[in-house]
Amino acid sequence: MHLYEFAERARQRLPELSSNDGVVLRPDSLPTVPKEMQTDALSIRRATHIYDAAWRIDRLEFYARKPTYEALGLLLLNAVLRPDIDVVDVKLTDARSEVSLLRIECEQADVEDPFGLVVRPEAFGYCETAVEKHPWVSDRLTAPWDFPSFTLTNATSDAIHEDDWKSRDVVVGFGSMQGTVRLAELLLNLSRPANETYEVELECDAGFRGVSPASAEARFWLPGGFEPDSEFPQANAESQ
């Protein structure tokens, strides 16, 4: 299934996301998600961010248009809200993407063999809010693990040797349930027609914060900012 096909099914079942009153998403308001999807409307490229000329950290550069970020945000919310989902693989087919697979691992409550308190999400209320370049820099009360996580690895998650390290082309996300939902909300806000922020940076604690411990950093680009429009896959490529 194409990512846009899923998103179109979701839109048909949801009220307008830009409603001033907000919307409430529940498990039964979202369509079933297959284990595998594909999209040619998202490109993820590898980069690094160097702090103080001594510490280098992975950075992922996301290039997409607003409809793609909306589709990905809805997919993440669906993955969190539906208890029958544990992993969703999205194959990235744009030729410019240095990442070939986006793997969404979904944290689910273990009700069969619980340990301590078991929490299961029942709903998510979404209301459009403005986007800042560093969206959570002032949020000092959030626990570090409640930010999203991005892991750059390979298909077998065993990038041990130097050649393995250089050829990593799989991104696994997005950490805890709270971190995944936080990222989903950010992507939906990025996708709204009124949004005029074209670059969002999620950095580690050495920078402006935004990712969980040991995570790669992530930067999300939209056309209209510093990057030329030609860098972005066409949002309607899959429907042509």
C-alpha positions in Angstrom: 0.0 0.0 0.0 1.2 3.5 -0.8 1.5 5.9 2.2 -1.0 8.3 0.5 -3.5 5.5 0.0 -3.5 5.0 3.8 -3.7 8.7 4.4 -6.7 9.1 2.0 -8.6 6.4 3.9 -7.8 8.1 7.1 -9.0 11.5 5.9 -12.3 10.1 4.8 -13.0 8.9 8.3 -11.8 12.1 10.1 -13.2 15.6 10.5 -11.2 18.5 9.2 -7.9 18.6 11.1 -7.7 22.4 10.9 -10.9 22.8 12.9 -10.6 25.5 15.6 -12.3 23.1 18.0 -9.8 20.3 17.4 -10.5 16.7 16.7 -10.4 13.5 18.8 -8.8 10.4 17.2 -9.7 7.0 18.5 -8.7 3.5 17.5 -12.0 3.0 15.6 -11.6 6.3 13.7 -8.5 5.2 11.8 -8.1 2.6 9.1 -6.2 -0.7 9.4 -2.5 -0.4 8.7 -0.7 -3.0 6.7 2.7 -4.2 7.8 4.4 -2.8 4.7 4.0 0.4 2.8 5.9 2.5 0.3 6.3 6.1 -0.7 8.2 8.1 -3.3 7.2 11.4 -1.6 9.7 11.3 1.2 13.5 11.6 1.1 15.7 11.0 4.1 19.4 11.8 3.9 22.3 11.2 6.2 24.3 14.0 7.8 26.3 14.7 10.9 26.2 17.5 13.5 29.6 18.4 15.2 29.6 20.0 18.6 32.6 21.9 19.9 34.8 20.4 17.1 35.0 17.2 19.2 31.7 15.3 19.3 29.9 14.1 16.1 26.3 12.9 16.1 24.1 11.5 13.4 21.6 13.8 11.9 18.7 12.8 9.6 17.5 15.3 7.0 13.8 14.8 6.1 12.6 16.3 2.8 8.8 16.2 2.1 5.9 18.4 1.3 2.9 19.1 3.6 0.6 16.2 2.4 3.4 13.7 3.1 4.0 15.0 6.7 0.3 14.8 7.3 0.2 11.2 6.1 3.2 10.2 8.2 1.7 11.9 11.3 -1.6 10.0 10.8 0.3 6.8 10.4 2.2 7.4 13.7 -1.0 8.1 15.6 -2.6 5.0 14.1 0.4 2.9 15.2 0.1 4.2 18.8 -3.7 3.9 19.1 -4.2 0.5 17.6 -3.2 -2.4 19.8 -2.9 -4.8 16.9 0.2 -3.0 15.4 3.8 -3.6 16.5 5.9 -2.8 13.4 5.2 -0.9 10.2 7.8 -0.8 7.4 7.7 2.2 5.0 9.9 1.7 1.9 11.3 4.9 0.6 11.7 4.8 -3.2 12.7 8.4 -4.1 16.1 8.1 -5.8 17.6 10.9 -3.7 16.8 9.2 -0.4 19.9 7.7 1.3 17.5 5.8 3.7 15.7 3.0 2.0 13.4 2.0 4.9 11.6 3.8 7.7 10.7 1.3 10.4 8.0 2.3 12.9 8.2 0.2 16.0 5.1 0.7 18.2 5.3 0.5 21.9 2.3 -1.6 23.1 1.0 -2.4 26.5 1.6 -6.0 27.6 -1.7 -7.0 29.2 -1.0 -10.7 29.0 2.2 -10.6 31.2 2.1 -7.2 32.8 4.8 -5.7 35.0 3.7 -2.8 37.1 1.1 -0.4 35.8 -0.1 -1.1 32.3 -1.3 2.0 30.3 -3.1 1.7 27.0 -4.0 4.8 24.9 -7.7 5.3 24.2 -7.7 8.5 22.3 -5.7 11.5 21.2 -7.0 15.0 21.0 -5.4 17.2 18.3 -5.7 20.9 17.9 -3.5 22.8 15.4 -0.7 24.9 17.0 2.0 27.1 15.6 5.4 25.5 14.8 8.8 26.8 15.9 12.2 25.9 14.5 13.1 24.4 17.9 9.7 23.3 19.1 10.5 22.0 22.5 13.5 24.0 23.6 11.7 25.6 26.5 9.9 22.4 27.6 12.1 21.6 30.6 9.5 19.5 32.5 9.3 16.7 29.9 11.3 13.5 30.7 14.1 12.8 28.2 12.5 9.5 27.1 9.3 11.3 26.2 10.9 12.9 23.2 11.0 11.0 19.9 13.9 8.7 19.1 15.6 8.1 15.7 18.0 5.2 15.2 20.1 5.0 12.0 21.1 1.4 11.4 21.0 -1.3 8.8 18.4 -4.0 7.9 19.7 -6.4 10.6 20.5 -3.8 13.2 24.1 -5.0 13.5 26.2 -2.1 12.1 29.4 -3.3 13.8 32.2 -2.8 11.2 33.2 0.4 9.6 31.7 -0.5 6.2 28.5 -1.4 7.9 28.5 2.0 9.7 29.0 3.9 6.4 26.2 2.0 4.6 23.4 2.3 7.2 20.2 2.9 5.3 17.4 2.1 7.8 15.8 4.5 10.3 14.0 3.0 13.2 11.6 5.2 15.3 10.2 6.7 17.3 10.9 5.5 20.8 8.3 5.7 23.6 4.6 6.0 23.1 4.8 9.6 24.3 7.7 10.4 22.0 5.9 8.9 19.0 2.7 10.9 19.7 4.8 14.1 20.2 6.4 13.6 16.8 3.0 12.8 15.2 1.5 16.1 16.5 4.5 18.0 15.2 4.2 16.5 11.7 0.5 17.3 11.6 1.2 20.9 12.7 3.9 21.2 9.9 1.4 20.0 7.4 -1.4 22.5 8.1 -2.0 25.1 5.3 -1.4 28.0 7.7 2.1 26.8 8.8 4.9 29.0 7.5 7.8 27.4 9.3 9.9 25.6 6.7 12.6 24.1 8.9 12.4 22.2 12.2 15.4 21.0 14.1 15.2 18.3 16.8 18.6 18.2 18.6 20.2 16.4 21.4 20.8 17.9 24.9 24.0 19.5 23.6 21.9 21.6 21.3 18.3 22.8 21.6 16.8 19.5 22.7 14.1 17.5 21.0 15.2 13.9 20.9 15.6 11.2 23.5 18.9 10.0 24.9 21.2 8.2 22.4 19.0 9.3 19.5 20.2 10.7 16.2 19.1 14.3 15.6 16.5 15.1 12.9 15.7 18.1 10.7 12.5 18.4 8.8 12.4 20.6 5.7 9.5 22.0 3.7 9.6 23.9 0.4 9.8 27.6 0.9 12.8 27.8 3.1 16.5 27.7 2.4 16.4 24.5 0.4 15.6 24.7 -3.3 12.2 23.4 -4.3 13.9 20.8 -6.6 15.2 19.0 -3.5 11.7 17.8 -2.6 9.9 14.8 -3.9 6.5 15.6 -5.5 3.7 15.2 -3.0 1.3 13.8 -5.6 3.8 11.4 -7.2 2.0 8.3 -6.0 -1.3 9.4 -7.4 -0.1 10.1 -10.9 
